[in-house]
Amino acid sequence: MDREPRLYSQGIYEAQRRGLIERQRAQIADHFNHEFRGMTICNSRFLSPLARLALSMHNGVERILELGPGTGVAAAHMHYLRPEAEIHTAWGSSPINPYLIFKEEFFADPPNDQHATIFAELKRRYPDEFDCPKAESPESESITMDRLIKLRVFDELSEDSPFINRQIVSNVLNDELSQPKGPYDFIYEKCGPLFYSGYFGNDRLFDYLHEQLSPIGIMVVDYLPDELFLNTPNDLKVVFRDTGKLVIKKDFPRLEELCAAAAHF
Ligand SMILES: C[S@@+](CC[C@H](N)C(=O)[O-])C[C@H]1O[C@@H](n2cnc3c(N)ncnc32)[C@H](O)[C@@H]1O
């Protein structure tokens, strides 16, 4: 007989107890917060096609960092693509339950639209489960994480095998907390703190992330102002695409091949 599904918050308490989540005491007010607001189209985007390409060509990925991870959709996808890699997340206001991973079937044939969401996919599958009380815009629609558990969209992982190994939940570069520490072989962000510039300016954040990249590391982000690259650091190659920016350490073994493949995105 199936046992009663657990609450989304239970896994967060457990992960906190085990030291997997470090979190700022005072919450930042954040309308992307899924702990209270649930899943929306703003916190449930699939891993971008450019990131999927880069990750598929990067055979040496041991550690991944995602910034501003939302409900953990991209982190789940990265876990399926590189199950051996450790995944860390940093920044944002709500922790992810690391023992509930979106089922692999969602990622079998991910859409190529770089802003496609699991939220839209779930609404298509279960239209009657969504409350849309006079939603003025798609951004104001949401569904709670506990409701998603009841819809069985997650696989439950054992407490010894979380799909995210460490989470820092805070405002960007909050000096009171430890910061994500490299080396990271892959850094990913979609509409996160680099995009929103943070409170410290994205040049400081970019410099910090550059220091955390491993010698063969790659970063895929949506947006970085071009001025940041007027003097591109010597060890980096940057590919500018409409669909995001690809920042590659020049020692990455398949550098030219990846740059050529990225030209199609
Ligand atoms: C629009 S959501 C994107 C979530 C997810 N990456 C996606 O694409 O669905 C923006 C995320 O970045 C985080 N973020 C933006 N600015 C931030 C800042 N200054 N400090 C910490 N987190 C920030 C938000 O808390 C949120 O988790």
Ligand as a Chemical Component Dictionary entry (heavy atoms), coordinates in Angstrom:
data_LIG
# 
_chem_comp.id                   LIG 
_chem_comp.type                 NON-POLYMER 
_chem_comp.pdbx_formal_charge   0 
_chem_comp.three_letter_code    LIG 
# 
loop_
_chem_comp_atom.comp_id 
_chem_comp_atom.atom_id 
_chem_comp_atom.alt_atom_id 
_chem_comp_atom.type_symbol 
_chem_comp_atom.charge 
_chem_comp_atom.model_Cartn_x 
_chem_comp_atom.model_Cartn_y 
_chem_comp_atom.model_Cartn_z 
_chem_comp_atom.pdbx_ordinal 
LIG C1  C1  C 0  13.451 34.306 -12.400 1  
LIG S1  S1  S 1  14.087 33.225 -11.147 2  
LIG C2  C2  C 0  14.855 32.028 -12.228 3  
LIG C3  C3  C 0  14.796 30.630 -11.655 4  
LIG C4  C4  C 0  15.311 29.549 -12.585 5  
LIG N1  N1  N 0  16.716 29.727 -12.857 6  
LIG C5  C5  C 0  14.510 29.522 -13.869 7  
LIG O1  O1  O 0  15.020 30.005 -14.877 8  
LIG O2  O2  O -1 13.389 29.043 -13.869 9  
LIG C6  C6  C 0  15.455 34.189 -10.539 10 
LIG C7  C7  C 0  16.297 33.506 -9.483  11 
LIG O3  O3  O 0  17.480 34.263 -9.207  12 
LIG C8  C8  C 0  17.533 34.612 -7.844  13 
LIG N2  N2  N 0  18.154 35.950 -7.686  14 
LIG C9  C9  C 0  17.993 37.054 -8.479  15 
LIG N3  N3  N 0  18.677 38.087 -7.970  16 
LIG C10 C10 C 0  19.273 37.647 -6.846  17 
LIG C11 C11 C 0  20.126 38.235 -5.872  18 
LIG N4  N4  N 0  20.481 39.502 -5.937  19 
LIG N5  N5  N 0  20.555 37.468 -4.848  20 
LIG C12 C12 C 0  20.194 36.176 -4.763  21 
LIG N6  N6  N 0  19.412 35.571 -5.647  22 
LIG C13 C13 C 0  18.951 36.286 -6.665  23 
LIG C14 C14 C 0  16.078 34.590 -7.419  24 
LIG O4  O4  O 0  15.955 34.430 -6.039  25 
LIG C15 C15 C 0  15.554 33.391 -8.180  26 
LIG O5  O5  O 0  15.902 32.187 -7.534  27 
# 
loop_
_chem_comp_bond.comp_id 
_chem_comp_bond.atom_id_1 
_chem_comp_bond.atom_id_2 
_chem_comp_bond.value_order 
_chem_comp_bond.pdbx_ordinal 
LIG C1  S1  SING 1  
LIG S1  C2  SING 2  
LIG S1  C6  SING 3  
LIG C2  C3  SING 4  
LIG C3  C4  SING 5  
LIG C4  N1  SING 6  
LIG C4  C5  SING 7  
LIG C5  O1  DOUB 8  
LIG C5  O2  SING 9  
LIG C6  C7  SING 10 
LIG C7  O3  SING 11 
LIG C7  C15 SING 12 
LIG O3  C8  SING 13 
LIG C8  N2  SING 14 
LIG C8  C14 SING 15 
LIG N2  C9  SING 16 
LIG N2  C13 SING 17 
LIG C9  N3  DOUB 18 
LIG N3  C10 SING 19 
LIG C10 C11 SING 20 
LIG C10 C13 DOUB 21 
LIG C11 N4  SING 22 
LIG C11 N5  DOUB 23 
LIG N5  C12 SING 24 
LIG C12 N6  DOUB 25 
LIG N6  C13 SING 26 
LIG C14 O4  SING 27 
LIG C14 C15 SING 28 
LIG C15 O5  SING 29 
# 
